[in-house]
Amino acid sequence: TGLLEGRRVGDKFHRANGDVIQADFNAARNVKHRLHDPAIARFMPHREVLRILQSRSSGATERQEASVGRRKPRQRSADKSIALL
């Protein structure tokens, strides 16, 4: 879709529309699409690339922009045999 919606889980990439594709294939496609982008350098930090792409996209990804860098709080486990991180 060209939007920054979806998430990677292991070697699978789950798109916002429900499709699941191979994550490395998705990453290679992204690299190919950004190869000749003058605003994105080859060794640019991923957070800077994310900022550039979010500034170009529609309001659909503004939800993600607010959550970048924020971690979800962990719930305590009732099972005391599991070590909390």
C-alpha positions as CSV (number, residue, x, y, z in Angstrom):
1,T,0.0,0.0,0.0
2,G,3.0,2.3,0.4
3,L,1.7,3.2,3.9
4,L,3.6,2.4,7.1
5,E,0.8,0.1,8.4
6,G,1.5,-3.5,9.3
7,R,4.0,-5.3,11.5
8,R,6.7,-7.9,11.3
9,V,6.4,-11.0,13.4
10,G,9.4,-13.3,12.9
11,D,9.7,-14.0,9.2
12,K,6.2,-12.9,8.4
13,F,4.9,-9.4,7.7
14,H,1.2,-8.8,8.5
15,R,-0.3,-6.1,6.3
16,A,-3.0,-3.8,7.6
17,N,-5.5,-5.4,5.2
18,G,-4.9,-8.8,6.7
19,D,-2.6,-10.2,4.0
20,V,0.6,-12.0,5.3
21,I,3.7,-12.0,3.2
22,Q,7.3,-13.0,3.7
23,A,9.1,-10.3,5.7
24,D,12.4,-10.3,3.8
25,F,10.5,-9.9,0.5
26,N,8.6,-7.0,1.9
27,A,11.9,-5.4,3.1
28,A,13.6,-5.9,-0.3
29,R,10.6,-4.3,-2.0
30,N,10.9,-1.3,0.4
31,V,14.6,-0.9,-0.4
32,K,13.9,-1.1,-4.1
33,H,11.2,1.6,-3.9
34,R,13.5,3.9,-1.9
35,L,16.7,3.3,-3.9
36,H,16.5,6.6,-5.9
37,D,14.7,8.7,-3.2
38,P,16.8,11.8,-2.8
39,A,15.7,12.4,0.8
40,I,16.7,8.9,2.1
41,A,20.4,7.9,2.2
42,R,21.6,4.3,2.2
43,F,22.9,4.2,5.7
44,M,20.4,6.6,7.3
45,P,19.1,5.6,10.7
46,H,15.7,3.9,10.5
47,R,14.0,6.4,12.8
48,E,15.0,9.2,10.4
49,V,13.6,7.2,7.5
50,L,10.4,6.6,9.4
51,R,10.1,10.3,10.1
52,I,10.5,11.2,6.4
53,L,8.0,8.6,5.3
54,Q,5.4,9.6,7.9
55,S,5.7,13.2,6.9
56,R,4.8,12.3,3.3
57,S,1.9,9.9,4.1
58,S,-1.7,10.7,4.8
59,G,-3.5,10.9,8.2
60,A,-3.7,7.1,8.2
61,T,-0.2,6.9,9.7
62,E,-0.5,9.8,12.2
63,R,-1.7,7.2,14.7
64,Q,1.7,5.4,14.4
65,E,3.7,8.6,14.6
66,A,2.3,9.2,18.1
67,S,3.4,5.7,19.2
68,V,6.9,5.6,17.8
69,G,9.4,5.2,20.6
70,R,6.8,4.6,23.2
71,R,6.8,1.2,24.9
72,K,3.7,-0.6,26.1
73,P,3.7,-1.2,29.9
74,R,4.0,-4.9,30.8
75,Q,1.4,-6.6,32.8
76,R,2.5,-8.5,35.8
77,S,2.1,-12.3,35.4
78,A,0.0,-14.3,37.9
79,D,2.4,-17.2,37.3
80,K,5.4,-16.6,39.5
81,S,7.4,-19.2,37.7
82,I,7.8,-16.8,34.8
83,A,10.6,-14.3,35.3
84,L,9.6,-10.7,34.7
85,L,11.9,-8.8,32.4
